[in-house]
Structures are given as C-alpha cells and as structure tokens.
C-alpha cells in the first residue's frame, strides 16, 4: 500500500511523527478518487 501512494511511512491518526508530504500525497490521491474535499 505504501508503494501505491509512495509514502515514506504509515499515515494514521495514532502515529505522532507523520511526514507532511505523506499527508499531502494521501489527500491528493483521495481527491483524485473523489473521497476528499478540501474544507472551505
């Protein structure tokens, strides 16, 4: 799964040291699939 999103490590609400670029990558993929809408 990490290869599909090209993440450095797991992104989870229970992980304290999440990479900012990983979060952006996940948001962008979710947006591509129609599952994420940026808040206004």
Buried (B, 14 or more C-beta within 10 A) or exposed (E): EEEEEEBEEEBEEEEEEBEEEBEEBBBEBEEEEEEEEEEE
